[in-house]
Amino acid sequence: MAATRHDQQTMHDRHISRGLHRWVYFAMIGLAACYALSAWIGLAGSGLDD
């Protein structure tokens, strides 16, 4: 029973983050920008009405 209390105390002292690392957010923004740019370039090609 003492080991259980020790584990609970160790888990209680652990730092818990409520968000992701800031570089993950930068990567998400960069990937979204690449996706938007590739869609714009892909759909802006010469079509039938040009």
C-alpha positions, 0 to 999 in steps of 0.5 A: 500500500505504501508503493501506491501512495508513492506512485500517486504522489509522484504523479501528483508532482508531475507538470501537466501541460494544457497545450502543445509545444509552440513549435507544433503550432508553427508546424501546423500553420506552415503545413496549412500554408503549404496546403493552401498554396499547393491548392491555389497553384493546382487549381489556378492552372490553365483550364478549359475557359482560359 
